[in-house]
Amino acid sequence: MEPVDALERIAFLLERQGAATYRVQAFRGAAAALGALSDDALRERARQGTLVRLKGLGPKTTRVVEEALAGVRPTYLARLEDEAGAPLVEGEQGQRLRRALRGDCHLHSDWSDGGSPVDVMARAARDLGHEWCVLTDHSPRLTVARGLSAERLREQLELVAEVNERLAPFRLLTGIECDILDDGSLDQEPELLERLDVVVASVHSKLRMDRAPMTRRMVAAVRNPLVDVLGHCTGRLVTGRGRPESEFDADEVFAACAEHRTAVEINCRPERLDPPRRLLRRALAAGTLFSIDTDAHAPGQLDWQIYGCARAEECGVPAERVINTWTERQLATWTATGRTPR
């Protein structure tokens, strides 16, 4: 195993496990440091015992590199494979639906609050078997997450085009996770949103708004012809100190989603698992489409899609109602024409 591959695999497994960011960055930083060296320079440093002096490497990452260069599977990687490499759900839960998925409509890069470059996220999605994925960094109002101004988003569109040239036939689609403002309008220039392949709209502020205005806010957003997916609709957090669900008329919101062909996101993040099952079943009964998305902020988190698939199967969501099962062409046709009222 090549040393860089070993370091990146360890980082992926740590991310998949939900490990602290500093632990992940130690291995991703070491991989980046090695990437700047030629193979001969790397092996010469290993021969001289000076790898640990290389900026970005510490004792633990150095040992991984030395073992990989010696042709031995690194001990730390082997242990982590045993601890974190097991299936994330028991048995066959969600596996049938997961096998049907072709892509992921919600992921973040280091352009906003993600931890990895755009091309790293795209390669990880490809290596997991996806045909496409959608880059959805945050919109400008979410300053704590380094949301993208219109100018930065335009720059990102150029980068996405370059990434697609390198990774074809895999396709990275352009997108955004756009804040739903207090009145239901969107936090980005409409002309720019029209250029994007997929728009995920989410509430990130005033989550405790009263039920009636929150309902009006969400309905206005999902009726907007620029919106494709309603992201993590309740805003809840189910781990740590937690956060309660936002209050809104779910039947009214899901009816609007069904009428305007706006997909309801089944968010796969372990701390969200949003919407809860009772609301997922109500969205299903309302006739909505669904998008099973990781909301990944790191490559290893792209593997969390099985969590959403398991909940979708449990609630009886059929594959034909899940937009992630569609080809890129089907998705593009839907975003261009499928959001008008039936």
Solvent accessible surface area in square Angstrom, and as a share of the most:
residue,aa,sasa,rsa
1,M,99,0.44
2,E,99,0.44
3,P,6,0.04
4,V,46,0.26
5,D,70,0.37
6,A,0,0.00
7,L,0,0.00
8,E,67,0.30
9,R,83,0.30
10,I,0,0.00
11,A,0,0.00
12,F,26,0.11
13,L,1,0.01
14,L,0,0.00
15,E,8,0.04
16,R,25,0.09
17,Q,87,0.39
18,G,49,0.47
19,A,23,0.18
20,A,49,0.38
21,T,95,0.55
22,Y,164,0.62
23,R,88,0.32
24,V,8,0.04
25,Q,75,0.33
26,A,50,0.39
27,F,7,0.03
28,R,37,0.14
29,G,30,0.29
30,A,0,0.00
31,A,7,0.05
32,A,71,0.55
33,A,20,0.16
34,L,5,0.03
35,G,60,0.58
36,A,91,0.70
37,L,48,0.24
38,S,69,0.44
39,D,80,0.41
40,D,115,0.60
41,A,40,0.31
42,L,13,0.06
43,R,108,0.39
44,E,67,0.30
45,R,76,0.28
46,A,29,0.23
47,R,176,0.64
48,Q,107,0.48
49,G,47,0.46
50,T,18,0.10
51,L,1,0.01
52,V,73,0.42
53,R,188,0.69
54,L,25,0.12
55,K,190,0.81
56,G,44,0.42
57,L,17,0.08
58,G,25,0.25
59,P,113,0.71
60,K,112,0.48
61,T,6,0.04
62,T,10,0.06
63,R,146,0.53
64,V,2,0.01
65,V,0,0.00
66,E,74,0.33
67,E,28,0.13
68,A,7,0.05
69,L,30,0.15
70,A,76,0.59
71,G,66,0.63
72,V,87,0.50
73,R,123,0.45
74,P,0,0.00
75,T,70,0.41
76,Y,22,0.08
77,L,0,0.00
78,A,40,0.31
79,R,118,0.43
80,L,5,0.03
81,E,44,0.20
82,D,119,0.62
83,E,106,0.47
84,A,10,0.07
85,G,31,0.30
86,A,54,0.42
87,P,104,0.65
88,L,47,0.24
89,V,21,0.12
90,E,146,0.66
91,G,63,0.60
92,E,125,0.56
93,Q,99,0.44
94,G,0,0.00
95,Q,45,0.20
96,R,130,0.48
97,L,0,0.00
98,R,43,0.16
99,R,167,0.61
100,A,41,0.31
101,L,11,0.06
102,R,81,0.29
103,G,0,0.00
104,D,0,0.00
105,C,0,0.00
106,H,0,0.00
107,L,1,0.00
108,H,0,0.00
109,S,0,0.00
110,D,55,0.29
111,W,53,0.18
112,S,4,0.02
113,D,61,0.31
114,G,11,0.11
115,G,39,0.38
116,S,2,0.01
117,P,62,0.39
118,V,3,0.02
119,D,35,0.18
120,V,34,0.19
121,M,1,0.00
122,A,0,0.00
123,R,83,0.30
124,A,15,0.12
125,A,0,0.00
126,R,93,0.34
127,D,105,0.54
128,L,50,0.25
129,G,57,0.55
130,H,8,0.04
131,E,82,0.37
132,W,1,0.00
133,C,0,0.00
134,V,0,0.00
135,L,1,0.01
136,T,0,0.00
137,D,1,0.01
138,H,9,0.04
139,S,0,0.00
140,P,43,0.27
141,R,98,0.36
142,L,31,0.15
143,T,109,0.64
144,V,137,0.78
145,A,5,0.04
146,R,127,0.46
147,G,12,0.12
148,L,1,0.00
149,S,45,0.29
150,A,17,0.13
151,E,116,0.52
152,R,64,0.23
153,L,1,0.00
154,R,100,0.36
155,E,83,0.37
156,Q,3,0.01
157,L,20,0.10
158,E,120,0.54
159,L,47,0.23
160,V,4,0.02
161,A,56,0.43
162,E,89,0.40
163,V,0,0.00
164,N,12,0.06
165,E,144,0.65
166,R,145,0.53
167,L,15,0.08
168,A,71,0.55
169,P,139,0.87
170,F,9,0.04
171,R,104,0.38
172,L,2,0.01
173,L,8,0.04
174,T,20,0.12
175,G,2,0.02
176,I,1,0.00
177,E,1,0.01
178,C,0,0.00
179,D,3,0.02
180,I,1,0.01
181,L,39,0.19
182,D,51,0.27
183,D,107,0.55
184,G,4,0.04
185,S,47,0.31
186,L,22,0.11
187,D,20,0.10
188,Q,19,0.08
189,E,70,0.31
190,P,74,0.46
191,E,120,0.54
192,L,2,0.01
193,L,4,0.02
194,E,120,0.54
195,R,145,0.53
196,L,16,0.08
197,D,56,0.29
198,V,0,0.00
199,V,3,0.01
200,V,0,0.00
201,A,0,0.00
202,S,0,0.00
203,V,12,0.07
204,H,41,0.18
205,S,28,0.18
206,K,125,0.53
207,L,25,0.13
208,R,129,0.47
209,M,35,0.16
210,D,105,0.54
211,R,126,0.46
212,A,55,0.42
213,P,44,0.27
214,M,0,0.00
215,T,7,0.04
216,R,154,0.56
217,R,2,0.01
218,M,1,0.00
219,V,7,0.04
220,A,44,0.34
221,A,0,0.00
222,V,1,0.00
223,R,128,0.47
224,N,39,0.20
225,P,93,0.58
226,L,32,0.16
227,V,0,0.00
228,D,3,0.01
229,V,0,0.00
230,L,1,0.01
231,G,1,0.01
232,H,5,0.02
233,C,6,0.04
234,T,1,0.00
235,G,3,0.03
236,R,41,0.15
237,L,52,0.26
238,V,68,0.39
239,T,72,0.42
240,G,84,0.80
241,R,246,0.90
242,G,34,0.33
243,R,78,0.28
244,P,84,0.53
245,E,43,0.19
246,S,8,0.05
247,E,96,0.43
248,F,13,0.05
249,D,42,0.22
250,A,4,0.03
251,D,82,0.42
252,E,84,0.38
253,V,0,0.00
254,F,1,0.00
255,A,53,0.41
256,A,4,0.03
257,C,0,0.00
258,A,7,0.06
259,E,77,0.35
260,H,24,0.11
261,R,62,0.23
262,T,1,0.00
263,A,0,0.00
264,V,0,0.00
265,E,0,0.00
266,I,0,0.00
267,N,0,0.00
268,C,0,0.00
269,R,30,0.11
270,P,44,0.28
271,E,44,0.20
272,R,31,0.11
273,L,47,0.24
274,D,0,0.00
275,P,0,0.00
276,P,11,0.07
277,R,103,0.38
278,R,129,0.47
279,L,8,0.04
280,L,0,0.00
281,R,109,0.40
282,R,97,0.36
283,A,0,0.00
284,L,37,0.18
285,A,92,0.71
286,A,38,0.30
287,G,23,0.22
288,T,0,0.00
289,L,7,0.04
290,F,0,0.00
291,S,0,0.00
292,I,0,0.00
293,D,0,0.00
294,T,0,0.00
295,D,5,0.03
296,A,0,0.00
297,H,38,0.17
298,A,11,0.09
299,P,3,0.02
300,G,0,0.00
301,Q,24,0.11
302,L,0,0.00
303,D,33,0.17
304,W,11,0.04
305,Q,0,0.00
306,I,16,0.08
307,Y,51,0.19
308,G,0,0.00
309,C,0,0.00
310,A,14,0.11
311,R,8,0.03
312,A,0,0.00
313,E,45,0.20
314,E,92,0.41
315,C,11,0.07
316,G,49,0.47
317,V,2,0.01
318,P,41,0.26
319,A,26,0.20
320,E,127,0.57
321,R,55,0.20
322,V,0,0.00
323,I,0,0.00
324,N,0,0.00
325,T,21,0.12
326,W,37,0.13
327,T,43,0.25
328,E,65,0.29
329,R,202,0.74
330,Q,95,0.42
331,L,2,0.01
332,A,56,0.43
333,T,78,0.45
334,W,13,0.05
335,T,13,0.08
336,A,81,0.63
337,T,87,0.51
338,G,19,0.18
339,R,39,0.14
340,T,89,0.52
341,P,78,0.49
342,R,185,0.68
